[in-house]
Amino acid sequence: MISLKKYLDTDQAALEAQGEPGDETGQDEERAPSEEALLTATIAAYRSALIEMGQSSLDATPAHGLELKQGLCRLDQALLSGATCEVVAATQDGVRQQLQGWGRRTAAHLRQQVGEVKDLLLAMARTAESVGQRDQRCAHQINEVTTRLKRIANLEDLTEIRASIEKSASELKSSIDRMTAEGKAVLDRLRLEVAGYQAKLEAAEEIASCDSLTGLRSRLCVEGHIQHRVKSGLPFCVAIVDIDGFKQVNDDHGHLAGDELLRQFAGKLRSACRSTDLIGRWGGDEFVIVLYCGIADARAQSDRFREWVCGSYTVQGSSGPGKLRVDASIGLAEHLPKETMKELLARADAAMYRNKAASRGDETRCRR
């Protein structure tokens, strides 16, 4: 991380030296414009690094990255209120604590995953060993029966032969029944253990396929569905939705308020779409919708969820709740024959930016 406190301390010492009596250069107590610009740019870079670090941690570990992102957003807001030496020092300590906490949580999570894989391997090994031991016992019992049957062949008393055969048959049946019961118990136990690990795996896959902030599908998940649809050759359309003026929300109300707006917007988008549509967060304030229909139906549906999601929102900012008027730009594209996913998304993205440019003069977008 950038050591801003050292820079501020040095800068303050330079200002004090300039202000000493007899020093003609110290007549102007104001910081030189170039130094002021450098400090502003450095603070902006530091804040940007905090936000990107939080987003990267969320992408890397969805289960534990959200807490780090929210903590770094709070530190970012503290810097926004005023970058004094004390605030920067407190921010650096806060960043260190947040990263250490995230590191510990992530390490514990990875150890748990490794432990679960190890337990599964041990369960399979124990099952194989148990089956082997069972087979050895049954083989030994069958060998004993075979030996007894050979001795029966040398007997001459029919009564004794019959009794020996009945005893051997009973022991053989008992051995087979026991082998069947033991095998079923072993397999049932293994089935239960594997079912438990399968449930954990499905839960992990669900986390990976969802955006942790909005609950919508992740970008990776949506790309997989689009690729599958492209290969199938069936008609479909893609819509990219971008919230207009979202950066101003973060600047005016803070990143936590921006996150709250994204969650509310995603909820309205989900409500407006059909159950057959696939909705995901593309990144930042952009969303993607896969519509399994032709372009005419997709346009009608696009107009429907534009009316649904655009309007008034209330978010909790640093100075209390605030009302926002939110609009969005939508780019729609229908998949063409032999068109790749990248080409399709590029067309939808270009259409969205054309719509955004056409409505750029609207002052009601994302404002109080």
Contacts in CASP RR format, 6 or more apart in sequence:
PFRMAT RR
TARGET T0000
AUTHOR 0000-0000-0000
METHOD contacts of the structure
MODEL  1
MISLKKYLDTDQAALEAQGEPGDETGQDEERAPSEEALLTATIAAYRSAL
IEMGQSSLDATPAHGLELKQGLCRLDQALLSGATCEVVAATQDGVRQQLQ
GWGRRTAAHLRQQVGEVKDLLLAMARTAESVGQRDQRCAHQINEVTTRLK
RIANLEDLTEIRASIEKSASELKSSIDRMTAEGKAVLDRLRLEVAGYQAK
LEAAEEIASCDSLTGLRSRLCVEGHIQHRVKSGLPFCVAIVDIDGFKQVN
DDHGHLAGDELLRQFAGKLRSACRSTDLIGRWGGDEFVIVLYCGIADARA
QSDRFREWVCGSYTVQGSSGPGKLRVDASIGLAEHLPKETMKELLARADA
AMYRNKAASRGDETRCRR
1 46 0 8 1.000
1 49 0 8 1.000
1 92 0 8 1.000
1 95 0 8 1.000
2 42 0 8 1.000
2 45 0 8 1.000
2 46 0 8 1.000
2 49 0 8 1.000
3 92 0 8 1.000
4 42 0 8 1.000
4 43 0 8 1.000
4 46 0 8 1.000
4 83 0 8 1.000
4 88 0 8 1.000
4 91 0 8 1.000
4 92 0 8 1.000
5 85 0 8 1.000
5 88 0 8 1.000
5 89 0 8 1.000
5 92 0 8 1.000
7 39 0 8 1.000
7 42 0 8 1.000
8 39 0 8 1.000
8 83 0 8 1.000
8 84 0 8 1.000
8 85 0 8 1.000
8 88 0 8 1.000
9 85 0 8 1.000
11 31 0 8 1.000
11 35 0 8 1.000
11 39 0 8 1.000
12 85 0 8 1.000
15 29 0 8 1.000
15 31 0 8 1.000
17 23 0 8 1.000
18 25 0 8 1.000
18 26 0 8 1.000
18 28 0 8 1.000
18 29 0 8 1.000
19 26 0 8 1.000
19 27 0 8 1.000
19 29 0 8 1.000
20 26 0 8 1.000
31 39 0 8 1.000
39 83 0 8 1.000
43 79 0 8 1.000
43 83 0 8 1.000
46 79 0 8 1.000
47 76 0 8 1.000
47 79 0 8 1.000
47 80 0 8 1.000
50 72 0 8 1.000
50 73 0 8 1.000
50 75 0 8 1.000
50 76 0 8 1.000
50 79 0 8 1.000
50 95 0 8 1.000
51 72 0 8 1.000
51 73 0 8 1.000
51 76 0 8 1.000
51 255 0 8 1.000
53 68 0 8 1.000
53 72 0 8 1.000
54 65 0 8 1.000
54 68 0 8 1.000
54 69 0 8 1.000
54 72 0 8 1.000
54 73 0 8 1.000
55 69 0 8 1.000
57 64 0 8 1.000
57 65 0 8 1.000
57 68 0 8 1.000
57 69 0 8 1.000
57 102 0 8 1.000
58 65 0 8 1.000
58 66 0 8 1.000
58 68 0 8 1.000
58 69 0 8 1.000
58 212 0 8 1.000
58 213 0 8 1.000
61 102 0 8 1.000
61 106 0 8 1.000
61 109 0 8 1.000
62 207 0 8 1.000
62 208 0 8 1.000
62 210 0 8 1.000
62 212 0 8 1.000
63 109 0 8 1.000
63 207 0 8 1.000
63 212 0 8 1.000
64 102 0 8 1.000
64 105 0 8 1.000
64 106 0 8 1.000
64 109 0 8 1.000
65 102 0 8 1.000
65 212 0 8 1.000
66 212 0 8 1.000
66 213 0 8 1.000
67 102 0 8 1.000
67 105 0 8 1.000
68 98 0 8 1.000
68 99 0 8 1.000
68 101 0 8 1.000
68 102 0 8 1.000
70 256 0 8 1.000
70 259 0 8 1.000
71 98 0 8 1.000
72 95 0 8 1.000
72 98 0 8 1.000
73 254 0 8 1.000
73 255 0 8 1.000
73 256 0 8 1.000
73 259 0 8 1.000
74 256 0 8 1.000
75 91 0 8 1.000
75 94 0 8 1.000
75 95 0 8 1.000
75 98 0 8 1.000
76 254 0 8 1.000
76 255 0 8 1.000
77 254 0 8 1.000
77 255 0 8 1.000
77 256 0 8 1.000
77 318 0 8 1.000
78 87 0 8 1.000
78 90 0 8 1.000
78 91 0 8 1.000
79 87 0 8 1.000
79 88 0 8 1.000
79 91 0 8 1.000
80 254 0 8 1.000
81 87 0 8 1.000
116 197 0 8 1.000
116 200 0 8 1.000
119 197 0 8 1.000
120 193 0 8 1.000
120 194 0 8 1.000
120 197 0 8 1.000
123 190 0 8 1.000
123 193 0 8 1.000
123 194 0 8 1.000
124 190 0 8 1.000
127 186 0 8 1.000
127 187 0 8 1.000
127 189 0 8 1.000
127 190 0 8 1.000
130 182 0 8 1.000
130 186 0 8 1.000
131 183 0 8 1.000
131 186 0 8 1.000
134 179 0 8 1.000
134 182 0 8 1.000
134 183 0 8 1.000
134 186 0 8 1.000
135 179 0 8 1.000
138 175 0 8 1.000
138 176 0 8 1.000
138 178 0 8 1.000
138 179 0 8 1.000
141 171 0 8 1.000
141 172 0 8 1.000
141 175 0 8 1.000
142 172 0 8 1.000
142 175 0 8 1.000
144 171 0 8 1.000
145 168 0 8 1.000
145 171 0 8 1.000
145 172 0 8 1.000
145 175 0 8 1.000
148 164 0 8 1.000
148 167 0 8 1.000
148 168 0 8 1.000
149 165 0 8 1.000
149 168 0 8 1.000
151 164 0 8 1.000
152 161 0 8 1.000
152 164 0 8 1.000
152 165 0 8 1.000
152 168 0 8 1.000
155 161 0 8 1.000
155 164 0 8 1.000
208 218 0 8 1.000
208 220 0 8 1.000
208 221 0 8 1.000
209 217 0 8 1.000
209 218 0 8 1.000
209 220 0 8 1.000
209 221 0 8 1.000
210 216 0 8 1.000
210 217 0 8 1.000
210 218 0 8 1.000
210 221 0 8 1.000
211 217 0 8 1.000
211 218 0 8 1.000
211 219 0 8 1.000
211 280 0 8 1.000
211 281 0 8 1.000
213 259 0 8 1.000
213 262 0 8 1.000
213 263 0 8 1.000
213 281 0 8 1.000
214 262 0 8 1.000
214 263 0 8 1.000
214 266 0 8 1.000
214 267 0 8 1.000
214 280 0 8 1.000
214 281 0 8 1.000
215 266 0 8 1.000
215 281 0 8 1.000
216 266 0 8 1.000
216 269 0 8 1.000
216 270 0 8 1.000
216 279 0 8 1.000
216 280 0 8 1.000
216 281 0 8 1.000
216 287 0 8 1.000
217 225 0 8 1.000
217 278 0 8 1.000
217 279 0 8 1.000
217 280 0 8 1.000
217 281 0 8 1.000
218 280 0 8 1.000
218 281 0 8 1.000
219 280 0 8 1.000
219 281 0 8 1.000
219 282 0 8 1.000
219 283 0 8 1.000
219 288 0 8 1.000
221 280 0 8 1.000
222 278 0 8 1.000
222 280 0 8 1.000
222 282 0 8 1.000
222 288 0 8 1.000
222 290 0 8 1.000
223 341 0 8 1.000
225 278 0 8 1.000
225 290 0 8 1.000
226 238 0 8 1.000
226 290 0 8 1.000
226 341 0 8 1.000
226 344 0 8 1.000
226 345 0 8 1.000
227 341 0 8 1.000
229 236 0 8 1.000
229 290 0 8 1.000
229 292 0 8 1.000
229 335 0 8 1.000
230 335 0 8 1.000
230 339 0 8 1.000
230 340 0 8 1.000
230 341 0 8 1.000
230 344 0 8 1.000
234 292 0 8 1.000
235 292 0 8 1.000
235 293 0 8 1.000
235 294 0 8 1.000
235 334 0 8 1.000
235 335 0 8 1.000
236 290 0 8 1.000
236 291 0 8 1.000
236 292 0 8 1.000
236 293 0 8 1.000
236 294 0 8 1.000
236 334 0 8 1.000
236 335 0 8 1.000
237 290 0 8 1.000
237 291 0 8 1.000
237 293 0 8 1.000
237 294 0 8 1.000
237 295 0 8 1.000
237 298 0 8 1.000
237 332 0 8 1.000
237 333 0 8 1.000
237 334 0 8 1.000
237 335 0 8 1.000
238 288 0 8 1.000
238 289 0 8 1.000
238 290 0 8 1.000
238 291 0 8 1.000
238 332 0 8 1.000
238 333 0 8 1.000
238 335 0 8 1.000
238 344 0 8 1.000
238 345 0 8 1.000
238 348 0 8 1.000
239 288 0 8 1.000
239 289 0 8 1.000
239 291 0 8 1.000
239 298 0 8 1.000
239 302 0 8 1.000
239 330 0 8 1.000
239 331 0 8 1.000
239 332 0 8 1.000
239 333 0 8 1.000
239 348 0 8 1.000
240 282 0 8 1.000
240 286 0 8 1.000
240 287 0 8 1.000
240 288 0 8 1.000
240 330 0 8 1.000
240 331 0 8 1.000
240 345 0 8 1.000
240 348 0 8 1.000
240 349 0 8 1.000
240 351 0 8 1.000
240 352 0 8 1.000
241 269 0 8 1.000
241 286 0 8 1.000
241 287 0 8 1.000
241 288 0 8 1.000
241 289 0 8 1.000
241 305 0 8 1.000
241 309 0 8 1.000
241 328 0 8 1.000
241 329 0 8 1.000
241 330 0 8 1.000
241 331 0 8 1.000
241 352 0 8 1.000
242 285 0 8 1.000
242 286 0 8 1.000
242 287 0 8 1.000
242 328 0 8 1.000
242 329 0 8 1.000
242 330 0 8 1.000
242 352 0 8 1.000
242 356 0 8 1.000
243 261 0 8 1.000
243 262 0 8 1.000
243 265 0 8 1.000
243 285 0 8 1.000
243 286 0 8 1.000
243 326 0 8 1.000
243 327 0 8 1.000
243 328 0 8 1.000
243 366 0 8 1.000
244 326 0 8 1.000
244 327 0 8 1.000
244 328 0 8 1.000
244 329 0 8 1.000
244 356 0 8 1.000
244 359 0 8 1.000
244 362 0 8 1.000
244 365 0 8 1.000
244 366 0 8 1.000
245 365 0 8 1.000
245 366 0 8 1.000
246 258 0 8 1.000
246 261 0 8 1.000
246 284 0 8 1.000
246 285 0 8 1.000
246 366 0 8 1.000
248 366 0 8 1.000
248 367 0 8 1.000
249 257 0 8 1.000
249 258 0 8 1.000
249 261 0 8 1.000
249 315 0 8 1.000
249 324 0 8 1.000
249 366 0 8 1.000
250 257 0 8 1.000
250 258 0 8 1.000
253 315 0 8 1.000
253 317 0 8 1.000
253 318 0 8 1.000
253 322 0 8 1.000
254 317 0 8 1.000
254 318 0 8 1.000
256 316 0 8 1.000
256 317 0 8 1.000
257 315 0 8 1.000
257 316 0 8 1.000
257 317 0 8 1.000
257 318 0 8 1.000
258 315 0 8 1.000
260 315 0 8 1.000
260 316 0 8 1.000
261 313 0 8 1.000
261 315 0 8 1.000
261 324 0 8 1.000
261 326 0 8 1.000
262 281 0 8 1.000
262 284 0 8 1.000
262 285 0 8 1.000
264 313 0 8 1.000
264 315 0 8 1.000
265 287 0 8 1.000
265 309 0 8 1.000
265 313 0 8 1.000
265 326 0 8 1.000
265 328 0 8 1.000
266 279 0 8 1.000
266 281 0 8 1.000
266 287 0 8 1.000
268 308 0 8 1.000
268 309 0 8 1.000
269 279 0 8 1.000
269 287 0 8 1.000
269 289 0 8 1.000
269 305 0 8 1.000
269 308 0 8 1.000
269 309 0 8 1.000
270 279 0 8 1.000
271 308 0 8 1.000
272 304 0 8 1.000
272 305 0 8 1.000
272 308 0 8 1.000
272 309 0 8 1.000
273 279 0 8 1.000
273 289 0 8 1.000
273 301 0 8 1.000
273 305 0 8 1.000
274 301 0 8 1.000
276 292 0 8 1.000
277 289 0 8 1.000
277 290 0 8 1.000
277 291 0 8 1.000
277 292 0 8 1.000
277 301 0 8 1.000
278 289 0 8 1.000
278 290 0 8 1.000
278 292 0 8 1.000
279 287 0 8 1.000
279 288 0 8 1.000
279 289 0 8 1.000
279 290 0 8 1.000
280 287 0 8 1.000
280 288 0 8 1.000
280 289 0 8 1.000
281 287 0 8 1.000
281 288 0 8 1.000
282 288 0 8 1.000
288 345 0 8 1.000
289 305 0 8 1.000
291 297 0 8 1.000
291 298 0 8 1.000
291 301 0 8 1.000
293 301 0 8 1.000
294 334 0 8 1.000
295 332 0 8 1.000
295 334 0 8 1.000
298 332 0 8 1.000
298 334 0 8 1.000
299 332 0 8 1.000
302 330 0 8 1.000
302 331 0 8 1.000
302 332 0 8 1.000
306 328 0 8 1.000
306 330 0 8 1.000
309 326 0 8 1.000
309 328 0 8 1.000
310 326 0 8 1.000
310 327 0 8 1.000
310 328 0 8 1.000
311 325 0 8 1.000
311 326 0 8 1.000
311 327 0 8 1.000
312 323 0 8 1.000
312 324 0 8 1.000
312 325 0 8 1.000
312 326 0 8 1.000
313 323 0 8 1.000
313 324 0 8 1.000
313 325 0 8 1.000
313 326 0 8 1.000
314 321 0 8 1.000
314 322 0 8 1.000
314 323 0 8 1.000
314 324 0 8 1.000
315 321 0 8 1.000
315 322 0 8 1.000
315 324 0 8 1.000
316 322 0 8 1.000
322 368 0 8 1.000
323 368 0 8 1.000
324 366 0 8 1.000
324 367 0 8 1.000
324 368 0 8 1.000
325 364 0 8 1.000
325 365 0 8 1.000
325 366 0 8 1.000
325 367 0 8 1.000
325 368 0 8 1.000
326 365 0 8 1.000
326 366 0 8 1.000
327 359 0 8 1.000
327 362 0 8 1.000
327 364 0 8 1.000
327 365 0 8 1.000
327 366 0 8 1.000
329 352 0 8 1.000
329 353 0 8 1.000
329 355 0 8 1.000
329 356 0 8 1.000
329 359 0 8 1.000
330 352 0 8 1.000
330 355 0 8 1.000
331 348 0 8 1.000
331 349 0 8 1.000
331 351 0 8 1.000
331 352 0 8 1.000
331 354 0 8 1.000
331 355 0 8 1.000
332 348 0 8 1.000
332 351 0 8 1.000
333 344 0 8 1.000
333 345 0 8 1.000
333 347 0 8 1.000
333 348 0 8 1.000
333 351 0 8 1.000
335 344 0 8 1.000
336 344 0 8 1.000
359 365 0 8 1.000
END
